[in-house]
């Protein structure tokens, strides 16, 4: 069923198809018909970051930036939903076209640029949804905020989403906001995380609950840098790491239509680099904090591979676009098998 729908959707421009698909998912859920798209997913609960997840397959941030379609997406069987990236103020993102399909590689290149309707709007959508599942909220900085003031934007985001999130993701790894990835290294990283950790603990006291905080990193880091940031995460009391975001590498799509477009590459070409980052993180962390694996998950085998490499949970995005809701059940089933071996 989805293969037919995908052919129709791929007749539209990528960004138009994106919005149409999300609206359709919400409509199907409102009509009580989500089971027609979703496979059966047995409960596979596990506790990660102190949260009980009903199954290990989640939706990565970026698909539902403004949290308009939480219930429709959750009804497809995801164990958790991550919305955003949200910035304090609304911003239009980069000029269109900014989203490109590479079907020969089951990949996407995007340079969206954190386009979103802002923090206040996202919080309205989250509250209106009444969603009681596991909800991650991914926070970032506005494009016009200079890197040396980035902490101000992240603190605004942290304070705003804290009462409404199951966990919070700090996005330092999008290649589409100038200077953002520089915050992943050295003293800027330490200073940013120290300020966020201090605020997290104050918020935990004032709200009477502790909401864990994860950091999302890029797949383009050298091994020494990965090991260094792992130690910083532990030292600063970060609760989890999401590996990885999109890549700026283009070797895997060289010569393909749109393969040279500027932006972040996601999908099957990121599979190996993402998994390698997870392996290095797992070796460096020795179980001191959990890893959520994302990048190139397009079938059950690639999901299980992330778990075998050291991830506790996985997230899908581009694979979900190419494979549809069947990927969720397939990934969950493959993870169940690898975890029993």
One Martini backbone bead per residue (centre of mass of N, CA, C, O) as a GRO file, in nm:
protein
  341
    1UNK     BB    1   0.059   0.062  -0.022
    2UNK     BB    2   0.302   0.257   0.014
    3UNK     BB    3   0.434   0.228  -0.266
    4UNK     BB    4   0.206   0.376  -0.408
    5UNK     BB    5   0.213   0.639  -0.246
    6UNK     BB    6   0.506   0.712  -0.306
    7UNK     BB    7   0.479   0.759  -0.609
    8UNK     BB    8   0.291   1.001  -0.571
    9UNK     BB    9   0.470   1.176  -0.384
   10UNK     BB   10   0.720   1.182  -0.592
   11UNK     BB   11   0.563   1.392  -0.780
   12UNK     BB   12   0.636   1.578  -0.574
   13UNK     BB   13   0.779   1.786  -0.404
   14UNK     BB   14   0.945   1.730  -0.121
   15UNK     BB   15   0.808   1.950   0.059
   16UNK     BB   16   0.516   1.893  -0.021
   17UNK     BB   17   0.515   1.593   0.056
   18UNK     BB   18   0.574   1.632   0.351
   19UNK     BB   19   0.314   1.789   0.430
   20UNK     BB   20   0.108   1.592   0.313
   21UNK     BB   21   0.186   1.340   0.478
   22UNK     BB   22   0.129   1.454   0.759
   23UNK     BB   23  -0.168   1.523   0.711
   24UNK     BB   24  -0.251   1.230   0.644
   25UNK     BB   25  -0.170   1.098   0.911
   26UNK     BB   26  -0.366   1.267   1.083
   27UNK     BB   27  -0.626   1.185   0.938
   28UNK     BB   28  -0.608   0.882   0.986
   29UNK     BB   29  -0.612   0.903   1.295
   30UNK     BB   30  -0.887   1.057   1.321
   31UNK     BB   31  -1.031   0.795   1.172
   32UNK     BB   32  -0.900   0.522   1.291
   33UNK     BB   33  -0.666   0.405   1.047
   34UNK     BB   34  -0.364   0.336   1.129
   35UNK     BB   35  -0.365   0.017   1.112
   36UNK     BB   36  -0.336   0.011   0.797
   37UNK     BB   37  -0.019   0.102   0.825
   38UNK     BB   38   0.040  -0.051   1.081
   39UNK     BB   39   0.213  -0.266   1.252
   40UNK     BB   40   0.279  -0.509   1.470
   41UNK     BB   41   0.397  -0.420   1.810
   42UNK     BB   42   0.548  -0.540   2.050
   43UNK     BB   43   0.633  -0.514   2.361
   44UNK     BB   44   0.971  -0.345   2.435
   45UNK     BB   45   1.066  -0.271   2.712
   46UNK     BB   46   1.280   0.006   2.830
   47UNK     BB   47   1.538   0.163   3.023
   48UNK     BB   48   1.615   0.509   2.941
   49UNK     BB   49   1.708   0.772   3.117
   50UNK     BB   50   1.463   0.676   3.319
   51UNK     BB   51   1.286   0.565   3.078
   52UNK     BB   52   0.996   0.407   2.958
   53UNK     BB   53   1.003   0.221   2.668
   54UNK     BB   54   0.791   0.036   2.463
   55UNK     BB   55   1.001   0.084   2.225
   56UNK     BB   56   1.311   0.126   2.026
   57UNK     BB   57   1.141   0.297   1.804
   58UNK     BB   58   1.200   0.611   1.663
   59UNK     BB   59   1.159   0.952   1.589
   60UNK     BB   60   1.319   1.186   1.442
   61UNK     BB   61   1.414   1.479   1.406
   62UNK     BB   62   1.246   1.703   1.142
   63UNK     BB   63   0.962   1.609   1.056
   64UNK     BB   64   0.823   1.752   1.332
   65UNK     BB   65   0.898   2.061   1.409
   66UNK     BB   66   0.593   2.176   1.529
   67UNK     BB   67   0.405   1.951   1.660
   68UNK     BB   68   0.136   1.869   1.465
   69UNK     BB   69   0.179   1.514   1.449
   70UNK     BB   70   0.202   1.326   1.697
   71UNK     BB   71  -0.041   1.127   1.698
   72UNK     BB   72  -0.014   1.016   1.411
   73UNK     BB   73   0.273   0.899   1.450
   74UNK     BB   74   0.226   0.724   1.704
   75UNK     BB   75   0.005   0.534   1.565
   76UNK     BB   76   0.238   0.370   1.396
   77UNK     BB   77   0.444   0.263   1.659
   78UNK     BB   78   0.613   0.438   1.805
   79UNK     BB   79   0.801   0.464   2.103
   80UNK     BB   80   0.897   0.754   1.998
   81UNK     BB   81   0.900   1.119   1.985
   82UNK     BB   82   1.072   1.374   1.790
   83UNK     BB   83   1.082   1.716   1.804
   84UNK     BB   84   1.191   1.933   1.575
   85UNK     BB   85   1.369   2.194   1.560
   86UNK     BB   86   1.369   2.449   1.808
   87UNK     BB   87   1.335   2.797   1.835
   88UNK     BB   88   1.267   3.074   1.997
   89UNK     BB   89   1.229   3.186   1.709
   90UNK     BB   90   1.097   3.236   1.432
   91UNK     BB   91   1.192   3.077   1.109
   92UNK     BB   92   1.229   3.017   0.758
   93UNK     BB   93   1.498   2.959   0.658
   94UNK     BB   94   1.592   2.853   0.373
   95UNK     BB   95   1.583   2.865   0.056
   96UNK     BB   96   1.417   2.764  -0.210
   97UNK     BB   97   1.545   2.486  -0.261
   98UNK     BB   98   1.610   2.234   0.039
   99UNK     BB   99   1.504   1.951  -0.086
  100UNK     BB  100   1.649   1.620  -0.171
  101UNK     BB  101   1.632   1.351  -0.376
  102UNK     BB  102   1.806   1.008  -0.372
  103UNK     BB  103   1.688   0.717  -0.479
  104UNK     BB  104   1.945   0.550  -0.558
  105UNK     BB  105   2.036   0.591  -0.228
  106UNK     BB  106   1.828   0.641  -0.016
  107UNK     BB  107   1.822   0.972  -0.006
  108UNK     BB  108   1.892   1.296   0.159
  109UNK     BB  109   1.899   1.652   0.106
  110UNK     BB  110   1.943   1.918   0.347
  111UNK     BB  111   1.875   2.300   0.398
  112UNK     BB  112   1.660   2.424   0.597
  113UNK     BB  113   1.740   2.592   0.872
  114UNK     BB  114   1.540   2.577   1.109
  115UNK     BB  115   1.248   2.563   1.028
  116UNK     BB  116   1.009   2.752   1.230
  117UNK     BB  117   0.748   2.877   1.466
  118UNK     BB  118   0.851   2.835   1.741
  119UNK     BB  119   0.820   2.787   2.076
  120UNK     BB  120   0.528   2.875   2.137
  121UNK     BB  121   0.395   2.701   1.918
  122UNK     BB  122   0.493   2.423   2.003
  123UNK     BB  123   0.364   2.427   2.288
  124UNK     BB  124   0.075   2.441   2.188
  125UNK     BB  125   0.079   2.169   2.037
  126UNK     BB  126   0.152   1.985   2.270
  127UNK     BB  127  -0.090   2.055   2.452
  128UNK     BB  128  -0.318   1.987   2.239
  129UNK     BB  129  -0.252   1.677   2.200
  130UNK     BB  130  -0.235   1.501   2.476
  131UNK     BB  131   0.024   1.353   2.495
  132UNK     BB  132   0.147   1.035   2.678
  133UNK     BB  133   0.407   0.980   2.563
  134UNK     BB  134   0.720   0.977   2.426
  135UNK     BB  135   0.882   1.306   2.435
  136UNK     BB  136   1.093   1.473   2.230
  137UNK     BB  137   1.290   1.783   2.245
  138UNK     BB  138   1.444   1.987   2.002
  139UNK     BB  139   1.714   2.217   2.040
  140UNK     BB  140   1.806   2.554   1.927
  141UNK     BB  141   1.937   2.808   1.727
  142UNK     BB  142   1.938   3.098   1.594
  143UNK     BB  143   2.088   3.222   1.319
  144UNK     BB  144   2.134   3.529   1.443
  145UNK     BB  145   2.287   3.392   1.663
  146UNK     BB  146   2.570   3.402   1.800
  147UNK     BB  147   2.780   3.166   1.920
  148UNK     BB  148   2.847   3.332   2.191
  149UNK     BB  149   2.504   3.326   2.237
  150UNK     BB  150   2.381   3.036   2.233
  151UNK     BB  151   2.309   2.979   2.530
  152UNK     BB  152   2.057   3.155   2.540
  153UNK     BB  153   1.881   2.983   2.349
  154UNK     BB  154   1.904   2.711   2.502
  155UNK     BB  155   1.779   2.814   2.766
  156UNK     BB  156   1.507   2.891   2.654
  157UNK     BB  157   1.437   2.611   2.552
  158UNK     BB  158   1.465   2.452   2.814
  159UNK     BB  159   1.254   2.609   2.980
  160UNK     BB  160   1.010   2.568   2.788
  161UNK     BB  161   1.014   2.236   2.754
  162UNK     BB  162   1.043   2.093   3.030
  163UNK     BB  163   0.730   2.037   3.116
  164UNK     BB  164   0.679   1.861   2.816
  165UNK     BB  165   0.917   1.661   2.839
  166UNK     BB  166   1.087   1.358   2.852
  167UNK     BB  167   1.310   1.479   2.663
  168UNK     BB  168   1.620   1.652   2.572
  169UNK     BB  169   1.765   1.799   2.277
  170UNK     BB  170   2.090   1.897   2.177
  171UNK     BB  171   2.163   2.079   1.887
  172UNK     BB  172   2.512   2.068   1.738
  173UNK     BB  173   2.493   1.919   1.416
  174UNK     BB  174   2.399   2.103   1.212
  175UNK     BB  175   2.498   2.219   0.880
  176UNK     BB  176   2.265   2.477   0.848
  177UNK     BB  177   2.415   2.641   1.085
  178UNK     BB  178   2.623   2.873   1.141
  179UNK     BB  179   2.864   2.746   1.379
  180UNK     BB  180   2.737   2.502   1.532
  181UNK     BB  181   2.959   2.269   1.519
  182UNK     BB  182   3.170   2.423   1.702
  183UNK     BB  183   3.014   2.338   1.979
  184UNK     BB  184   3.149   2.030   1.991
  185UNK     BB  185   3.414   2.180   2.103
  186UNK     BB  186   3.574   2.222   2.373
  187UNK     BB  187   3.503   2.497   2.555
  188UNK     BB  188   3.226   2.559   2.429
  189UNK     BB  189   3.103   2.289   2.520
  190UNK     BB  190   3.151   2.308   2.824
  191UNK     BB  191   3.002   2.577   2.874
  192UNK     BB  192   2.727   2.495   2.766
  193UNK     BB  193   2.675   2.238   2.941
  194UNK     BB  194   2.706   2.370   3.216
  195UNK     BB  195   2.467   2.565   3.188
  196UNK     BB  196   2.250   2.347   3.128
  197UNK     BB  197   2.288   2.175   3.382
  198UNK     BB  198   2.223   2.389   3.588
  199UNK     BB  199   1.934   2.440   3.479
  200UNK     BB  200   1.823   2.155   3.501
  201UNK     BB  201   1.842   2.138   3.815
  202UNK     BB  202   1.658   2.379   3.873
  203UNK     BB  203   1.410   2.264   3.722
  204UNK     BB  204   1.379   2.006   3.885
  205UNK     BB  205   1.313   2.153   4.148
  206UNK     BB  206   1.070   2.337   4.051
  207UNK     BB  207   0.904   2.076   3.910
  208UNK     BB  208   0.958   1.786   4.046
  209UNK     BB  209   1.146   1.694   3.792
  210UNK     BB  210   1.342   1.482   3.579
  211UNK     BB  211   1.487   1.584   3.267
  212UNK     BB  212   1.650   1.459   3.029
  213UNK     BB  213   1.975   1.509   2.850
  214UNK     BB  214   2.072   1.533   2.515
  215UNK     BB  215   2.320   1.486   2.251
  216UNK     BB  216   2.375   1.582   1.913
  217UNK     BB  217   2.581   1.436   1.667
  218UNK     BB  218   2.816   1.397   1.431
  219UNK     BB  219   2.969   1.187   1.165
  220UNK     BB  220   3.248   1.389   1.111
  221UNK     BB  221   3.427   1.278   1.335
  222UNK     BB  222   3.693   1.213   1.490
  223UNK     BB  223   3.792   0.984   1.710
  224UNK     BB  224   3.911   1.176   1.923
  225UNK     BB  225   3.659   1.358   1.937
  226UNK     BB  226   3.462   1.147   2.032
  227UNK     BB  227   3.612   1.078   2.296
  228UNK     BB  228   3.609   1.364   2.413
  229UNK     BB  229   3.300   1.411   2.421
  230UNK     BB  230   3.235   1.175   2.601
  231UNK     BB  231   3.379   1.291   2.852
  232UNK     BB  232   3.221   1.551   2.869
  233UNK     BB  233   2.943   1.427   2.912
  234UNK     BB  234   3.014   1.293   3.179
  235UNK     BB  235   3.124   1.540   3.336
  236UNK     BB  236   2.837   1.709   3.278
  237UNK     BB  237   2.581   1.507   3.306
  238UNK     BB  238   2.484   1.369   3.069
  239UNK     BB  239   2.222   1.135   2.963
  240UNK     BB  240   2.284   1.144   2.640
  241UNK     BB  241   2.340   1.016   2.297
  242UNK     BB  242   2.309   1.121   1.956
  243UNK     BB  243   2.382   0.884   1.680
  244UNK     BB  244   2.329   1.078   1.405
  245UNK     BB  245   2.353   1.311   1.198
  246UNK     BB  246   2.424   1.459   0.931
  247UNK     BB  247   2.621   1.480   0.637
  248UNK     BB  248   2.892   1.633   0.433
  249UNK     BB  249   2.942   1.401   0.280
  250UNK     BB  250   2.979   1.268  -0.090
  251UNK     BB  251   3.093   0.995  -0.192
  252UNK     BB  252   2.821   0.814  -0.208
  253UNK     BB  253   2.687   1.053  -0.430
  254UNK     BB  254   2.863   1.075  -0.657
  255UNK     BB  255   2.698   1.172  -0.964
  256UNK     BB  256   2.430   1.231  -0.860
  257UNK     BB  257   2.145   1.362  -0.851
  258UNK     BB  258   2.206   1.617  -0.613
  259UNK     BB  259   2.488   1.527  -0.478
  260UNK     BB  260   2.607   1.849  -0.462
  261UNK     BB  261   2.438   1.953  -0.256
  262UNK     BB  262   2.382   2.154  -0.007
  263UNK     BB  263   2.412   1.985   0.308
  264UNK     BB  264   2.244   1.718   0.456
  265UNK     BB  265   2.309   1.376   0.464
  266UNK     BB  266   2.075   1.107   0.433
  267UNK     BB  267   2.065   0.770   0.492
  268UNK     BB  268   2.226   0.501   0.366
  269UNK     BB  269   2.516   0.654   0.344
  270UNK     BB  270   2.526   0.678   0.682
  271UNK     BB  271   2.540   0.405   0.817
  272UNK     BB  272   2.846   0.346   0.872
  273UNK     BB  273   2.931   0.610   1.017
  274UNK     BB  274   2.728   0.592   1.246
  275UNK     BB  275   2.811   0.314   1.357
  276UNK     BB  276   3.104   0.393   1.420
  277UNK     BB  277   3.038   0.606   1.630
  278UNK     BB  278   2.897   0.413   1.823
  279UNK     BB  279   3.138   0.228   1.880
  280UNK     BB  280   3.321   0.446   1.999
  281UNK     BB  281   3.135   0.539   2.221
  282UNK     BB  282   3.100   0.267   2.364
  283UNK     BB  283   3.403   0.238   2.430
  284UNK     BB  284   3.429   0.515   2.590
  285UNK     BB  285   3.177   0.481   2.799
  286UNK     BB  286   3.105   0.206   2.938
  287UNK     BB  287   2.788   0.269   3.016
  288UNK     BB  288   2.755   0.572   3.138
  289UNK     BB  289   2.582   0.624   2.870
  290UNK     BB  290   2.347   0.644   2.640
  291UNK     BB  291   2.254   0.538   2.303
  292UNK     BB  292   2.122   0.689   2.009
  293UNK     BB  293   2.046   0.550   1.697
  294UNK     BB  294   2.122   0.728   1.383
  295UNK     BB  295   2.150   0.630   1.047
  296UNK     BB  296   2.053   0.435   0.785
  297UNK     BB  297   1.765   0.320   0.851
  298UNK     BB  298   1.602   0.069   0.619
  299UNK     BB  299   1.601  -0.187   0.816
  300UNK     BB  300   1.642  -0.437   1.031
  301UNK     BB  301   1.951  -0.470   1.011
  302UNK     BB  302   2.028  -0.165   1.065
  303UNK     BB  303   1.902  -0.159   1.346
  304UNK     BB  304   2.056  -0.396   1.479
  305UNK     BB  305   2.339  -0.276   1.432
  306UNK     BB  306   2.313  -0.046   1.638
  307UNK     BB  307   2.278  -0.226   1.885
  308UNK     BB  308   2.542  -0.394   1.850
  309UNK     BB  309   2.724  -0.125   1.873
  310UNK     BB  310   2.555   0.028   2.149
  311UNK     BB  311   2.266   0.083   2.134
  312UNK     BB  312   1.939   0.131   2.295
  313UNK     BB  313   1.830   0.305   2.056
  314UNK     BB  314   1.623   0.417   1.780
  315UNK     BB  315   1.611   0.615   1.474
  316UNK     BB  316   1.396   0.751   1.220
  317UNK     BB  317   1.359   0.889   0.869
  318UNK     BB  318   1.441   0.829   0.570
  319UNK     BB  319   1.343   0.535   0.579
  320UNK     BB  320   1.046   0.618   0.627
  321UNK     BB  321   1.008   0.754   0.351
  322UNK     BB  322   1.083   0.493   0.176
  323UNK     BB  323   0.914   0.260   0.356
  324UNK     BB  324   0.751   0.334   0.592
  325UNK     BB  325   0.577   0.191   0.858
  326UNK     BB  326   0.707  -0.099   0.826
  327UNK     BB  327   0.983  -0.027   0.958
  328UNK     BB  328   0.911  -0.034   1.254
  329UNK     BB  329   0.846  -0.337   1.288
  330UNK     BB  330   1.106  -0.446   1.162
  331UNK     BB  331   1.304  -0.317   1.361
  332UNK     BB  332   1.186  -0.435   1.622
  333UNK     BB  333   1.222  -0.735   1.546
  334UNK     BB  334   1.533  -0.730   1.501
  335UNK     BB  335   1.605  -0.637   1.787
  336UNK     BB  336   1.483  -0.876   1.940
  337UNK     BB  337   1.680  -1.082   1.822
  338UNK     BB  338   1.960  -0.953   1.902
  339UNK     BB  339   1.885  -0.949   2.219
  340UNK     BB  340   1.874  -1.284   2.236
  341UNK     BB  341   2.185  -1.359   2.155
   0.00000   0.00000   0.00000
